[in-house]
Amino acid sequence: MRPFSSLLVALALAAGCDPSSPPPGCATDPDCPAGQVCQDGTCVPRAGDGGGTDAGTDGATPFDAGVDAGTCAEDCGDGECIAGACCDAARSCDRVCCGATQVCSFAACVDIGAECFGSEDCADGYCELSLGGSTAMCGSVEVRSGRCLPLPPRCPDGTLPDPEHPSCVAACSFTPPASELAVAEAYAWGTYDGDRAPPNVDDVRNSPIVINLDDDDCDDRITARDIPEIVVITSPDDGNRPDGTNAIGDLVVLAVDGGALVEKWRVPAIANPWSYPAAGNIDGAPGNEIVVCSVDRRTVYAFGVDTTVPGGALVERWQSPDIGGTCNMISLADLDRDGDVEVVTRAAVLDGATGAIELTYETPPGGHVIVSDVDSDPAHDLEVVSAQRIYDIEGDRLVVRADNGLSGNHPLVAQLDGTGNPEIVAMSVSRHSMTVWRYDPTAPGNFVIVRADVDINGSLDPTRCDASSAGRNSGGGPPTAGDVNADGVPDIAVAGGVGYAVLDGSRIMDPTVTDPLDLFFWTQDTIDCSSAQTGSSFFDFNGDGRAEVLYADEHTFRIYRGATGDVLFSACNTNGTILEQPIVADIDNDGQADIVVASNARYRECLDAPGTSTSGIRVYSSRDGDWVRTRRVWNQHAYHITNVDEDGTIPRDEAPNWADPALNNFRLNRQPGNQTAAVDAVVSVDPKCTSGFGLFVTVRNLGESVLPAGAIVRVYRGEPMAGVTPPDTDRLVELTTTRALYPAQGERLVVDLTDADQRAILLDGTTGAFAVVEVASGVQECRSDNNTGRLARLCGLL
C-alpha cells in the first residue's frame, strides 16, 4: 500500500493539478477559467452545492471514481463522468452536464447571472451566496457577494421537496400559540436618574418612528439586510409648558447594535418634543431623511445622514420658511403624483426636496391632518383630511371639498361597510366624542354623516377625574382601526381620560343599532386625567385575524385582547400622555415583530413601585420567538402601511390601504403576504477533493422567511441514526453560519480533516460523515425532520 501522502499526490495529479506548479492566482471568480471559482487567491474547481437533505443514500460510494466504465480517460476528481467527459460537480445535474456558464440549481441547469449582494439585485431571481464572488470588510464583518439565479419552482400543493435532490420549494409557515402572549423586554435605552425634576435627558414624550437611515452591510444601499433605526425627540427640559410652546428637544437616533439598543446620533436643541416627526425618502436621492418641527413649531427641519463621516452623522438638509401656523404631526406623501414628495403639516405643505412652501390652506383645518384617497377616483389622487374637512389641490391652494361642520381633532380613514367611499372616523377632544362620516358628491355639502357625537366614555364615570381636569371634561386621542373579532370589518379604538374603548365597526355602520352603548365591544378603566388624548395602536401578534390593542396611560403600558379587553400584558411605563402611541415594527431584523414604547419620568411614577419612574425607550418582543413577521418601518404617526415602502420610498401612486381587505386598517402594522412564514434549514455534505482535502457543508434555507445568521452546524464521522444524538467523540467540528439566508439561499462552509479522517471518509469509505443543522433559539422552523445531511460520494483515485 502506498503511503497516504502519496495517495494525496496521486489524487492531485488525477484532478489535473501538477503539484510542482501552483494553480493560477485570482482576485475574484471572473479571473478563473470556466468551471472554477476563486478561493483564497487561488482558482479551484467549483464545488458541489446541492440542496439540503434528511440523509443521503444508503452507504457512501465512489462518485465516478477513476475511469467511469472506460468512458473517461482521466479521473474526474470531485466531478462526474458524463457522456465520456468529466463534468464539474457544480455543473453535474442529474446525469446531465450543464453548460460552462451554468450551474445545477434545484435539479435544473440554469444560467449563472450577475454578481449580487442580495436578492433585490436579481430581477425575478435570488442571490445565491454560496457561488462565491468578491469579498469586502464591513467593520469586522466579511461581506461576500454571490450570483443571481432563477427562483426555484414551487412544489405542487401537498408535496415536499425531495429530501436528497430538492427540485422545488414548498409552502413554509408556523402556527403561533392561539391564546398565550409571552412578552419579554428585549432592549431598553434611557434611565431614570431618581429625580423627576428636569433635566431628564432621556425622556421621550412623543411617538417613536422606525426607518432605515444608513447602510449597515457596506453594499452602498439601504436594503432589507440593514438594521433599521428608531427616531425620537427627547424632552430633557420642556419647562413644564402645558402646551409645548417653545419646548426644547433633541433629535436622537437609536439602533440595535451588539445586542443592545444604543444611541447612534443626536442633534441637540433642534426640535419640539411635543411634536411628531416623520421619515422617508423625500428628495429622490439615495437615502432617507427625517423631518421634525422646530422648537417654536413655526418651521420644519429636514435631516439626512452624511455617510462620508466615519460612523455617519445627521446633517441638516433644509429648514423651511415660516409655515404660517403650528407644526405638530407631519405626514409624507406624493399628493399630486408627480414623483416629488410633499411634507404635509396642518399649516402648509412643503416641497420635500427643498422645504419651500408649495401649498397653503384656503381654510385652516383646525385639528391634525392625514393624507388618503377618500373619493375613490380612478387615479387615486390623494386628499388632505382633517376631522372636519376634506381638501383638494387647486393651484397653490388646498381648497375645501367637504366640511361637515363639526369641529374635531384626530381623523382616520378606513372602509367600514365594504362598499363605496371609505369612512372618516373623527375624534373631538372637547366633546369626548366620535363622529363617522364620508365623502359623497351626491349629498348636500358633499358629505354624509353615519354616526355623530358618540360619547367615547361609554358607561365609564368621568368623575373619576378632578372637576377641572381634561379627563373630566374632554377626551379622545388619535383613533386606531383594525379587526379585533375576525369578521372582516375594521373596528375602532380610542383612548379617553378615564378609559380606553373599542367599538364594533359593523355595528357603527348598522342603522338599526340606535343605542350608542351597543356600539362598544368593551371599555377599560385607565388613568389619563391630564390630557385625555393619548394615541394607541393595533397588532395581530399570532396572525389569527384578531388584532390586539397596545396602549400606555400615565403609569402603565398594556396589551389588551382586542375583542374582550382582557389584559394580556402590563408593565410600568410612566408617560406624558400627549399623543404618544406604542408602535410595532421589526427593529432588529430578526423576522419578528417588536413593540417600541416611549416613556418619561417628568410627571408620574410606577403604581406598583412608588418613587420609581421610567424614561426613554423600551422594546418588547416575544419571549418564545413565536410572534408573526412584520415590516421594518413605521415612518409617521398617521402610519397606514401603503403610505411608505419598507425601504422608505414614498409611493408616487399610493394604493388606498382601505381598498385592500388585508390592509384595511390604520395605525396597525402588517407584513403583506405570508406573515407566519417560517424558515426551513437543510444541510448537504460534499467531498472537497482538490486544493486540500475535506468537506463542503452547505446550509440552505428552503423556507419563506429569513434564516438569521448563527445557525449551528455539527459535523460528525459515522452514519446518522434516527432519534439518537451522536456522541461528542464522533464530532469532527462545530460551525456557525455567518450570514442571514433569505429563501433559497445557501452558505457553504469548509471542514478540514485530519489525514486519518481524509483516508477513512474520502478515500476508503470505511467511515461515513454527516452534518446536522440547528437554528437559533426563537427562530420558527416549519420542518425540523430534514435537518440532517450525509456524505453520499467520495473522492476518486487513479
ABEGO torsion letter per residue (X at the ends): XBBAAAAAAAAAAAAGBBAABBBBBBABAAABBBGBBBBGGBBBBBBBABBBBABBBBEBBBBGBEBBGGABABBAEABBBBGGBBBBAAABBGGBBBBAABBBBGGBBBBBBBBBABAAABBGBBBBAAAEEBBBBBEABBBBBBBBBBBBBBBBBGBBBBAABBABBBBBBBBBBAABBBBBBABBBEBBAGBABOBBAABBABBBBBBBABBAAGAGBBBAABBBBBBBBBBABAGGBAAGBGBBBBBBBBBBBGGBBBBABBBBGABBAABBBBBEBAAGBBEBBBBBBBAAGABBBBBBBBAABBGEBBBBABBBBBAGBBBABBBBBBAAGAGBBBBBBAABBBBAAAGBBABBBABBAGBBBBBBBAAGBAAGBBBBBBAABBBBBBEABBBBABBAGBBBABBBBBBAAGBEBBBBBBBBAAAGBBBBBBBBAABBGGBBBABBGBBAAEABBAAABBAABAAAABEGBBBBBBBAAGAGBBBBBBBBAABBBBBBAAAAABAABABAAAABABBBBBBBAAAGABBBBBBBAAGAGBBBBBBBBAABBBBBBAAAGBBABBBBBBBAGBABBBBBBBAAGAGBBBBBBBBBAAABBBAABBGBBBBEBBBBBBAAGABBBBBABBABABBAGAABBAAGBBBABBBBAAABAAABBBGBBBBBEBAABBBBBBBBBBBBABGEBBBBBBBBBABABBBBBGBBBBBBBEBBBBGBBBBAAABABBBBBABBBBBGBBBBBBBBBBAAAAAAAAAAGABBBBBBBBBBBGBBBABAAAABBBBABBBBBX
